[in-house]
């Protein structure tokens, strides 16, 4: 409200009306943050989307949490057929009886590149145990994958071409890299979102490769 001289006047309590209104708004916001702030800003550490590791059934468990929408440990792996870089088809179901590591990756994924030497080291260590590592590339050409896999990285496990991204969608893969560990019985034992180190991979493999020591 303004006086005759054009200057705004204060209320009877001496406070500006806008200041009072602003104070009410701030109090309301404070109440909202007090009630809902934990859900809005602090993600629950038990929420699977907060964790890079999803879960494991055995001694390498990372807490037993599960990722929304992913294929859960304890469930059979989805079967699929994909071609390798030479056009030869490979069916996951034909590998029943062997431990399998599915690694979803792409050449443009920097963490995938960093992880590859550790995957190779584990493959070298456990190839005699029957370990199969299938590296499912997302929607890149055979020439691109071949150049990266064999020429640049000198890898010896098996790259497969998920040319339309169908298998990635089947496994609900949204993060790269993502790895699924599959036992000899075809059951998923663990899922890991993000890059792994060699010790982490070994811990997961302990559930699907018996300790010969």
C-alpha positions as CSV (number, residue, x, y, z in Angstrom):
1,X,0.0,0.0,0.0
2,X,1.3,3.5,-0.9
3,X,1.0,6.8,0.9
4,X,0.1,10.1,-0.8
5,X,3.8,10.8,-1.4
6,X,4.1,7.6,-3.5
7,X,6.2,5.7,-1.0
8,X,5.1,2.3,0.1
9,X,3.9,2.0,3.7
10,X,4.4,-0.8,6.2
11,X,1.6,-2.8,7.9
12,X,0.4,-2.1,11.4
13,X,3.1,-4.4,12.9
14,X,5.8,-2.5,11.2
15,X,6.7,-5.3,8.7
16,X,6.5,-5.0,4.9
17,X,3.6,-7.2,3.5
18,X,6.0,-8.7,0.9
19,X,8.4,-9.7,3.7
20,X,5.7,-11.4,5.6
21,X,4.6,-13.3,2.5
22,X,8.2,-14.3,1.7
23,X,8.6,-15.6,5.2
24,X,5.5,-17.8,4.9
25,X,6.9,-19.3,1.6
26,X,10.3,-20.0,3.2
27,X,8.6,-21.7,6.2
28,X,6.6,-23.9,3.8
29,X,9.7,-24.9,1.8
30,X,11.5,-25.7,5.0
31,X,8.7,-28.1,6.0
32,X,8.7,-29.7,2.6
33,X,12.4,-30.3,2.9
34,X,12.1,-31.6,6.4
35,X,9.5,-34.2,5.4
36,X,10.6,-35.2,1.9
37,X,14.2,-34.0,1.7
38,X,15.7,-37.4,2.3
39,X,13.8,-38.8,-0.7
40,X,14.5,-35.9,-2.9
41,X,18.2,-35.4,-2.3
42,X,19.7,-38.3,-0.4
43,X,19.4,-41.6,-2.3
44,X,19.0,-44.6,-0.1
45,X,22.1,-46.7,-0.2
46,X,19.9,-49.8,-0.3
47,X,18.5,-48.5,-3.6
48,X,20.0,-50.7,-6.4
49,X,20.2,-47.8,-8.8
50,X,22.7,-46.2,-6.3
51,X,25.2,-49.1,-6.4
52,X,27.6,-50.1,-9.1
53,X,27.4,-53.7,-8.1
54,X,24.0,-55.4,-8.2
55,X,24.3,-58.7,-6.4
56,X,25.7,-62.2,-6.1
57,X,24.4,-65.4,-4.7
58,X,27.6,-66.7,-3.2
59,X,30.6,-65.5,-1.2
60,X,31.3,-62.5,-3.5
61,X,28.0,-60.9,-2.5
62,X,27.9,-57.1,-2.5
63,X,25.0,-56.8,-0.3
64,X,22.2,-58.7,-2.0
65,X,20.6,-55.7,-3.6
66,X,18.9,-55.9,-6.9
67,X,18.6,-53.6,-9.9
68,X,15.2,-52.6,-11.1
69,X,14.4,-54.2,-14.4
70,X,17.6,-56.3,-14.6
71,X,17.8,-60.0,-14.9
72,X,18.2,-61.1,-11.3
73,X,20.7,-63.5,-9.8
74,X,19.1,-66.9,-9.3
75,X,17.2,-66.7,-12.6
76,X,18.1,-68.5,-15.8
77,X,20.0,-66.4,-18.3
78,X,18.1,-65.3,-21.4
79,X,19.2,-67.4,-24.4
80,X,20.2,-65.5,-27.6
81,X,22.1,-66.0,-30.9
82,X,24.6,-63.5,-32.1
83,X,27.3,-63.5,-34.8
84,X,31.0,-63.0,-34.1
85,X,33.1,-60.6,-36.2
86,X,33.5,-63.3,-38.8
87,X,29.8,-63.9,-39.2
88,X,29.7,-67.2,-37.3
89,X,26.6,-67.5,-35.1
90,X,26.9,-68.4,-31.4
91,X,24.1,-69.5,-29.1
92,X,24.4,-68.9,-25.4
93,X,22.4,-72.0,-24.7
94,X,25.0,-74.2,-26.4
95,X,27.5,-73.2,-23.7
96,X,25.5,-74.9,-20.9
97,X,28.0,-76.7,-18.7
98,X,30.6,-74.0,-18.8
99,X,31.0,-70.8,-16.7
100,X,30.2,-67.7,-18.8
101,X,30.9,-64.0,-18.3
102,X,28.7,-61.8,-20.5
103,X,30.3,-58.3,-20.9
104,X,28.2,-55.6,-22.6
105,X,30.5,-52.9,-24.0
106,X,31.2,-50.4,-26.8
107,X,34.4,-48.9,-28.3
108,X,33.2,-45.4,-27.4
109,X,32.9,-46.4,-23.7
110,X,36.1,-45.3,-21.9
111,X,35.5,-47.5,-18.8
112,X,35.0,-50.5,-21.1
113,X,38.4,-49.9,-22.7
114,X,40.1,-49.7,-19.2
115,X,38.4,-52.9,-18.1
116,X,39.4,-55.0,-21.1
117,X,42.9,-55.9,-20.0
118,X,41.6,-57.2,-16.7
119,X,39.1,-59.3,-18.5
120,X,41.9,-60.7,-20.6
121,X,44.0,-61.4,-17.5
122,X,41.1,-63.4,-15.9
123,X,40.5,-65.2,-19.2
124,X,44.2,-66.2,-19.4
125,X,44.0,-67.5,-15.8
126,X,40.7,-69.5,-16.2
127,X,40.5,-70.5,-19.8
128,X,41.7,-74.0,-18.8
129,X,38.8,-74.1,-16.3
130,X,36.3,-73.7,-19.2
131,X,35.6,-70.0,-18.7
132,X,33.9,-68.4,-21.7
133,X,33.9,-64.6,-21.9
134,X,31.5,-63.1,-24.5
135,X,32.0,-59.4,-25.2
136,X,28.7,-58.2,-26.6
137,X,29.3,-55.0,-28.6
138,X,26.4,-52.5,-28.9
139,X,25.5,-51.5,-32.5
140,X,29.0,-51.1,-34.0
141,X,30.4,-52.7,-37.2
142,X,32.4,-55.9,-37.4
143,X,35.3,-53.9,-38.8
144,X,35.3,-51.5,-35.9
145,X,35.1,-54.3,-33.3
146,X,37.7,-56.4,-35.0
147,X,40.2,-53.4,-35.2
148,X,39.7,-52.6,-31.5
149,X,39.6,-56.2,-30.2
150,X,42.5,-57.8,-32.1
151,X,44.6,-55.0,-33.5
152,X,44.5,-52.4,-30.7
153,X,43.9,-54.5,-27.6
154,X,45.2,-57.9,-28.6
155,X,42.3,-59.7,-26.9
156,X,41.7,-63.4,-27.3
157,X,38.2,-64.0,-25.8
158,X,35.1,-63.8,-28.0
159,X,33.5,-60.6,-29.3
160,X,29.9,-60.7,-30.5
161,X,27.9,-58.2,-32.5
162,X,24.7,-57.0,-31.0
163,X,24.0,-55.0,-34.2
164,X,20.5,-53.9,-33.3
165,X,21.0,-53.8,-29.6
166,X,18.3,-56.5,-29.1
167,X,20.3,-58.5,-26.6
168,X,21.2,-55.4,-24.6
169,X,17.5,-54.6,-24.4
170,X,16.7,-58.2,-23.5
171,X,19.1,-58.0,-20.6
172,X,17.9,-54.4,-19.7
173,X,21.4,-53.0,-20.1
174,X,21.5,-49.2,-19.7
175,X,25.0,-48.7,-18.3
176,X,28.3,-49.6,-20.0
177,X,30.1,-51.8,-19.2
178,X,27.6,-54.2,-17.6
179,X,28.6,-57.8,-16.8
180,X,26.5,-60.9,-16.1
181,X,28.1,-64.0,-14.5
182,X,26.4,-67.3,-15.5
183,X,27.0,-70.6,-13.8
184,X,27.4,-74.0,-15.5
185,X,23.7,-74.6,-15.0
186,X,22.8,-71.5,-17.0
187,X,21.7,-69.5,-13.9
188,X,22.8,-65.9,-13.3
189,X,24.9,-65.7,-10.2
190,X,25.9,-62.0,-10.2
191,X,25.4,-58.8,-12.2
192,X,27.8,-55.9,-12.1
193,X,27.1,-52.4,-13.4
194,X,30.2,-50.4,-14.4
195,X,33.9,-51.2,-14.7
196,X,35.4,-54.1,-12.8
197,X,39.0,-54.7,-11.7
198,X,40.7,-58.1,-11.8
199,X,40.1,-58.8,-8.1
200,X,36.4,-58.0,-8.4
201,X,36.1,-60.3,-11.4
202,X,37.9,-63.1,-9.6
203,X,35.5,-62.7,-6.6
204,X,32.5,-63.1,-8.8
205,X,34.1,-66.1,-10.6
206,X,34.6,-67.9,-7.3
207,X,30.8,-68.7,-7.5
208,X,31.0,-70.4,-10.9
209,X,34.5,-71.9,-11.0
210,X,35.3,-74.3,-8.2
211,X,38.4,-73.7,-6.2
212,X,40.8,-76.4,-7.2
213,X,43.1,-75.6,-4.3
